[in-house]
Amino acid sequence: MENQIKVKPTTSALIAARKKEFLETNNMKGRQMYDHVQDDFKNARSFIDKSMKGTGIIYDDQFANHLCAWDINYPENPQRYESIIKRCNELGLIERCIKIQCRNATNDELLMKHSQSIIDILKSTDDTQSVDLLQTLSSKFDAIYFHPSTYKQSLLATGSSIELVKAICENKIQNGMAFIRPPGHHAMKSEFCGYCFFNNIAITAEYVLRHYSVSKILIVDWDVHHGQSTQQMFYDDPRVLYFSIHRYEHGQFWPNLRESDWDYTGNGDGQGFNINVPLNATGMRDTDYLAIFHQILLPVASEFQPDLILISSGYDAALGCPEGEMEVTPACYAHLVHSLMGFACGRVAVLLEGGYCLKSLAEGAALTLKSLLGDPCPSLDMTSNPCTSIMQTIQNVIFAHQKYWKCFQVDFLLSQSFKAVSMYSYDEEPLSVFPTVDCYPTQDISKIDEFSVLQHLISETQLLNINNKVCVSFDLIMDQKHESSESGHPECPGRISAILNMYNEFQLTHRLLILPSREAEESELLLAHSREHVDEMSNLHKLSPSELSEKEKCYDSVYLTTDTYKVSTLASGCLLQVVDSVMNNESASGVAVIRPPGHHAELDIACGFCIFNSVAIAASYALNKYGLKRIMILDWDIHFGNGTMRAFSSDPRVLYISIHRYQNAKFFPCSEEGSHKVTGSGSGEGYTINIPWNKNGMGDAEYISVMQNIILPVAYEFCPELVLVSAGFDAAVGDPLGGCKVTPECYGHLTHFLSSLANGKVILALEGGYNIDAVSYCMTMCTKALLGDPLPPLDLEFPICKNAQKTIKRVVNVQKNYWSCFKYFNYERSSKHSFSIND
């Protein structure tokens, strides 16, 4: 092996040194370390009885009454509602939901955001049978039609939205979706606008703020039209963070407002709480929307930590919609909502807004509901790159909000010379009388092939609903044997039983599919190890204690017993059991509670407490048995997984990502192969990503930032069919070796982010982690994430530390040569742009 430690300290001396370092790092001198650790478990323990509740649904066939009597082609029509309900029934989704009773909004509720005069105008149309009178009234408003049922149906839409969110706030349901119409986000205080009469989401948000102990609401509006009314209603309110992604084209797209651009950030106390992401080109795809989420929304949401999330869910950016002219796939909406479900303790309400291609509308809404129900997200085709236009917009938004959000106050997002540009080119005079027929986009016949593409997407998308959400494999023999003769050795029996006991304490065990254990066969071990190494380990039981002790000297940080081979083959075999269960769709995801760890074990030698590399064996096993083409291994153990990296360094089928403490190759295993400069070799070049910390003390904010800025963008571009996690928890707070301070709940959130990948096929395999309490809580939080349970909110310290910023910048600068998601991060950009605002 290369870079061996010249002077090998005893394990006890190593622990003592790490404990001293931990105390100094956290200014904890004179106080017991584990008292401090226990404090850090409070957040996790507070969720001991919180599990995934049901998903609520609001719908009523009265929502099909409102229609345009003088124009049968009007896009905001009853078929929108009917197509959604039909598709949800086809997929068996509605019967899995908890139905919430609809009701009408009261006048007092409407007055929270609307004037009495505008309410009275709509009320005056109630049951009016004169089509001419209704059409004349419609001409006074932009993109509006009235029907005799419009008033009652608008009351029902708003009242039903309130009822859905009330059920969430009163813990009757976990999350929910309202299939309502007419939409609402364009309805202003004293003006109807854009198919909208009452602003359902704004009234609901205001209701919650007044009646429940909710102080922070995130409204995400992904309708392709800017929800200008929602923006106006909370523009100076710091309790509501309004985030809108909308087609803009420098003001040329409806509603043609200057205030829809990126530099409108809020007013007064609400400055920074209005984030517009204007799309200045058509044809935006999944990659573009995910880039917005990864680089803007998720970091801001992580810092904001909302109590509740409301989504203005329009589907007019979906492929085939003539109004949006975008190309977002229906499956993408499942990923968007899933990424938000990790926030606000899972309290997410989705309210229907626009969407005018019935096929993509129905599919997008149905897949959103499936995601809320906890079903795996369908895999996406991420072969396209984020377009230049969207990256320019993202940089403009970050530029505008750097002074408000600490998550953006880092030196790896923008160059110091960056200057943003705002362009507004709409100069048409406002109308006093609006058209009431043929006043909407129609389907371009030249784009009719989009429908065949859409139908192909729908038919080819794999939709899974697997009864067993999580399987687990273990064997208590691993917990009773293979123990070092050296007192106080950190890799000791007890780690497995501690995790299982914590499962019981959190009442998880009965919710897991318990798999039988087995030993890995010799042929399986040979998938990642040489014959000589396997034979050598298999003969350990023949050696005396003194011979075993002598043999240990041949390895770096390894102890050997007569039980080593049996326990190590059990570890690998249990992980393979999980792989089989997940790949055969018996379980959606899985956990292998195993020891000893494996990621340091190389082809022909044991290393760092590791005998056989279980994760490397599992990856090779899955490639061979199931014919997989892409596997992602994420190794978040604090130590660089030298064995796993070497096993796949030239294999483009396996993407290996490691987050580890490096200290410029001075932290175990002290290998320069853990450097950010190492990217793989041969055809595997670019498929190794090292994220090396050169400083101790990294915490939740640093790990979440790495997940959002590096891991998720690359993972989506790679599109794995299976995700394996080398789940070491020695970066956890209180670990005697790691010297970092990642909380158990942070590991849960990392797992939640990963679970949107690979159709949910995510498997965690226990590696390191040597504070037994910390390991138990960490694995429990990860398991709860896989089960879809709400997770404790994080208390993130932004901006992340300078050393972490430097690491991320170095990694991106190297990896942008291989991954298109990084190619627009150009820190050395020399071109300067003038900042201009056209009022």
ABEGO torsion letter per residue (X at the ends): XBGBBABBBBAAAAAAAAAAAAAAAAGABGBBAAAAAAAAAAAAAAAAABBBBBBBBBBBAAAAABBBAABAABABBAAAAAAAAAAAAAAGAAAABBBBBBBBBBAAAAAAABBAAAAAAAAAABGBABAAAAAAAAAABBGBBBBAAAAAAAAAAAAAAAAAAAAAAAGABABBBBBBOBBAAABBAABBBGGBABBAAAAAAAAAAAABBBABBBBBBABABBBAAAAAAAAABAABBBBBBBBAGGGABOAGBAAABAABAEBEAABGABBBBBBABBGBBAAAAAAAAAAAAAAAAAAAGBABBBBBBBAAABBGBAAAGBABBAAAAAAAAAAAAABGGGBBBBBBBBEABAAAAAAAAAAAAAAAAGBBBBBBBAABBBBAAAAAAAAAAAAAAAAABAAABBAAABBAABBBBBBBABABBBBABBBABGABBBBBAAAAAAAAAAAAAAAABBBBBBABABBBBBBAAAAABGBBABBGBABBBGAAAAAAAAAAAAGAAAABBBBBBBBBBAAAAAAABBAAAAAAAAAAAABBAAAAAAAAAABBGBBBBAAAAAAAAAAAAAAAAAAAAAAAGABABBBBBBOBBAAABBAABBBGGBABBAAAAAAAAAAAAAGBABBBBBBABABBBAAAAAAAAABAABBBBBBBBAGGGABOAGBAAABAABAEBEAABGABBBBBBABBGBBAAAAAAAAAAAAAAAAAAAGBABBBBBBBAAABBGBAAAGBABBAAAAAAAAAAAAABGGGBBBBBBBBEABAAAAAAAAAAAAAAAAGBBBBBBBBBOBBBAAAAAAAAAAAAAAAAABAAAAABBAABABBBBBBBBX
